[in-house]
Amino acid sequence: MDNDIELVELSASACTAHHRAVSDTMDILSGKWKIRIIGELIFGKKRFGELNANISGIAAKMLSKELQDLEQNQLVKRTVLETKPITVEYELTEYGLTVTPIINAMANWGHQHRELIRQKS
């Protein structure tokens, strides 16, 4: 098969479970920012200000909300360091690291797609 994609025939219940799992993933990673935040944290711990600077276009309030959502879903760990002024660092949890293959697959597809479009231009 093309691109090593294997098609599998699924029963109706397996198909429903598959769609539900995709929907759950989309709910957790939905929006414009969560995948970009995780993409930044794949490369290691970041302070709030670093994330805000590295993710162009995100407002601090939105970044804070998205980080809270990711923390609630156990993908991100927030650590308050006892420095003056107080420093807050964010990193992916061990569970959050399991999203890495998804993000990497998206990045690979994005590179391929961009190249395809460039070639057609």
Helices and strands as residue ranges (DSSP letters): G 2-4, H 12-29, H 34-41, E 46-47, H 48-54, H 60-72, E 76-81, E 87-92, G 96-99, H 100-120
